């Protein structure tokens, strides 16, 4: 964080922070490099491969039968479901097709029918997150039901049990992620049955019903009750854990923006996001989410272009004095755990350099 602070302080002397052309110039550079063009071959190959892999897992599940060896099948399915969720995330961001309708229907099939997550619920929540990452009162991803990621939330009265959990959330963070899969399914079901605008409500109800009821029914038909419980526990636990460790490093532990602070688009997206450096294997395992800065700046950029875009964006940010954060995978988890531990222990100012104190150097208004 000290490195970010020193970079922030140097911003005023190297560029005009109030310039609205910063992102426009970068966007033009990215477009001219061909990094926004569609990658139909890449995505069709992934769609077909994941559909075949899911079918193979389900066939293997039926053929293996009632045995504890099915726990390995559960782990394989958890991995496949997460990879499909990553692909649904790409479709929801219009990365796959030019047609919004095609992207919507692919998202519905991948998300609701194959994974059991409501596309409408996710889209509403995720759109708000992208608009104001890490901003109090605007980003739903910092208003979590169990983990407190802001001092404001940690200091509220949540009852004895939740208060105890949050006081120990640094230690409990990774175990809690094992319940994320169950939470995602529950939130999806709740969303399709509550009032409010949901464009494809009946499609989502049907798809979620087929996926959730049909899947559980298949498990109970093939497996005895004890093995079925173990199977579902392993599959849901690994799925939630995998989803959690892919999304958690992206923003947790980065500056939290006060309600009244306004930032230009480039700084708002770059300074609140964190990239995870690594190999192409890491890109695959994290579904491209390790390039969170580039993804927030260019949400519709196809996933395979993010790796090429990263050095372009990093160089541009350096040239204009905009803090650009990239760390290793395990360093990112250490940062996240250390940060939420400090929040859970009740530290009001969990950063030594709150953004509010730096507004003059950021070209922001309150």
N, C-alpha and C positions, 0 to 999 in steps of 0.2 A: 504493500500500500504506500510505502514511502516513495517508491519509484513513480507511482501514479501521481502522488502529491507534487513531486518536483516537476513532473511534466506539465501538470496543470498550472503551476506557477509560472512556467516559461511560456505559456500560451499567449499571453497578452503582448509579449515582446516580439513574437515571431509572425503573428498573423492578425487579421482583423476578425475577432471572434463573432462579431455580429453579422458577418457576411452570409447572405442566404444562398450564395453561389457555390459554397463548399461542396455540398452533395451533388449539385447539378454538374459540376466539373468532373467529379469522380464517376458519376453515372454515365456521362458521355464517354469517358475513357474505357469503362467496362463494356459498354455496348459496342464500341468500335473494335474491341478485342474479340468479339464474337462469343462472349461468355453468357449471353442471355438466350442464345439459340436453343431450340428444343433438341432433346436427345431421345427420339422415339425408339431407336433400336435398343438403347440401354434400358429404357423403362419397360418396353414390351418383353424383353428377355427376363427382367426381374419379375414381372407379373406372372408370366408363364411358369418360370422356375419355382416361385414360391407357391403357386397353386398346385403344381405337381408334387412339391415337397410336402405340403400339407396333406394332400391326398395319400401320399405314401405313408405318412405317419399314422393316419387314421386306419388305413388298411393293415399296417403292421400291428396297430393296437388291437384290432379285432382278431387277427391271426394268433397273436401271442397269448391272448386269453387271460384267465384269472390267475395271475401270479404277481409276486412282489417285484419281479423284473420290470413290470410296467412303470415303475418309478423313473426308469431311464427314458421310457417313452414320454412320460410327463415332462421331463426336463427338455427333451427334444421339441415337444410341442410348444413349451414356453418360449424357447428360442425362436421358433418359426412364427408364432403369434406376434412377438415383438418386432421381428423383421417386417412382417406384414403391416404392423402399426406404423413403422417408419415410412413405409411406402404410401400408406394412407395419408400420412402427414405431408408428404411431397405433393400428392394429388390435391389435397385441400388448399395448398399454397399455389395451385395453378402451375406447378413445375412440369407436369407430364404432357398435357395437351394445351393447345391454344384455346379450345372451346371450354368455356366455363361449365357448360352442361355435362360434357364428358368427364371433366375433373370431378364434378359433384357426384355423378353416378359411380365412378370408380371409388371415390371416398366412401360412399354408402355401402358398396359391396365389400370393400376391404375392411372398413371400420366396423360397421354394424353386423354384417353377415358373417365375416370370417373371424373377426377378433372379439366382437361383443361390446364395442364402444360406440356410443352415439356420436355420429358425425356432427349433428346439429349442436349438441352440448359442447363438444370440443371446439367447434368453429367459433361459437359465441365467446367462449372463455379465452381462446387463444388469440382471437382478433384483438381483444382488449389488452392482452399482455403485450402484443407486438406494438400497439399504439403507444403504450407508456410503460416500458419495462422498468421494474423496480420503483415505480412511483406510488407513494402512499395514496390510498383511496382510489386508485385507478387500475392497478395491476392485480388481477385476482390470484396470480401465482405467488404473491407474498402474503396472502390471507389464507393460510392453510389451517385445516381443522385441528391438527395435532401439533405439528412443528411450528414454533414461532420464529420468523425470520426478520422481524422488526422489533425494536424495543417497545414501540407503541402497543403491539399486540401482546408481547410478553408481560406487560405490566397490567393488563386487564385481569379482572377477577374471573377465573374460569372454573372454580371449584377445586377441591382438594386433590383429586386424582390427576386432572389435567395439569394443575400447577406443579405437581410432583414430576410428572412426565417431562414438562418443559424445563424444569430445573436440572434434569438429567438428560436432556435431548441430545447433547453432544455424544454421549456414550450410546444412546439408544437409536441414533439416527439410522444406521444401516439395518438393524433389526426391524424398525418400524416400516422400512421400505418393503418388507415381505408382505405387508397388508395392502400395499398400493394397488395390486391387481384387483382385489375384492372391492376396494374403494372406487376404482374406475368403472367397474361393472355396475355397482350400486348407484353411482352418480348418473350413469347413462340411463338406467331404467327409471330413476326418479325424474329425469329431465323430460322424457317422452310422455310422461303421464301428468305433468303439472301444466298449469295454464301458462300462456305466453306464446309468442310467435315461434313456430317450428315448421319450416317450409315443407319438409317431407315426413311429417309426423307418422302417418299410417305406414309408409314404407319402412320407417325406422322401427316401429312397433313390430311389424311382421318379421323383419330381418333379425332384430334382437331376440324375438321369441324363438325363431328357428335356431339361432346360434346358441342361446343360453339354455333354453329348455331342451332342445334336441341334443345338445352336447352332454348335458348332465344325464339325460335319459340313456344315451348310448353308454356312458360310463357305468351307470347302475345296471344295465342289462349285461354287459360283458364282465364286470367285476363284482366280487362279493362286497358287502357293505364296508368291511374294514379296509380292504385294499382300495376300494373306490374313494374312501375318505382320504387315505394316504396319497393316492394319485392326484386328487383335486387339490389337496394341500400343497403338494410339491409343484404342480403346474402353476397354480395361482401365485404361490410364493416366489418362484423364480421369475415368472412373468413380471410381477410387480417390482421385484428387486432390479431386474434388468432395465425396465422402463425408468425406474428411479435413478439409477446410477448413470443413465444416459442423459437425463434432463437436469439433474441436480447441479453439475459443475458449471452450467451455462451462465447463471446469474447470482446464485447464492454466494454471499460474501463480497459482491460488488456494491458500490455505493447505492444507498437508498435515497430516492429523490423526494424532498418535501412536497406537500400538496401545492404550494404556491409557486414553486420554481418552474420556469419555462426554459427549455433548451432547444437549440436548433436541432433539426432531424439527425444530422451526422453525429453530433456529440451525444444526443439522447440514446442512439442505438449502439454506438461504439463503446462509450464509457460505462455503460451498465451491463455489458456483455463480456464474456471471457472465452477465448479460444483454447482448445486443448491440442497441443502439438503432438505429432506422432506419425506412424507409418500409414500406408494405404489399408492395412489390416484394421487399424484403429478406425479409419474412416468407415469401413464396412461394419464393424461391430457397433459403432455409435450412430449409424444411419446418417452420417454427415452432420450430425448435431454438434460435433466438435468444432465446426466452423461457424460458431454462433454469431460472430460479428458480421460476417459476410451474409449469413442467412437473414439477419435482422435488417441489414441495409438493402438486400435484394431478395425478398421472400420468394419470388417466382423464379429465381435462378435455379436451373436443374442441378441436382445434387453432385453429379460428376464434375461440374465446373467450379465448385466451391474451392477445391484444393488449388486450382490455378488462380482463382481470384484473390486468395488470401495474401500472397506477397504484394500484389498490386495495391490492395487496400491498406496493408501495413505501411508500405512505402509512402503512400499518399498521406496517411495520418501522421507519420513522422515529419513529413515536409511541412505540415500545417499545424504541428504542435498539439495534435489530438491524441490523448492517451489510448494506446492499443495494447490490450493485455493478452498474452499467451503464455501458458504454463504447461508442464507435463501433467499426465493423467493423475498420478498419485499425489502430486503437489496440489492439484485442484481439490481433491477430496480432503486433504489435510486443511486447506484453506476453509472449505465449507464447514467441516466439523468444528474447527477452532472458532469460526464466526458464530455458528448457531449455539455453541456452548457458551460463548460470552453473552449472547442475547438471552439465553435461557437462565443464566445466572443473574440477570437483571441489570446489566450495564446499559445505561441510557444511551450513551454515545459510544457505539461499538467501533467507530473509526476515529482515528486521531485527527483526521482532517475532513470533517463533515462538509458535504457539498454546499450547504447553506453558507458556510464561512468562506467559500471560495467563489461566490457568485460574481464578484467583480472581475475575477480572472477567467470566468467562463463565458462572459457575455450573456448573462441570463437576467431575467426580470422576475420580480415577485409581485 
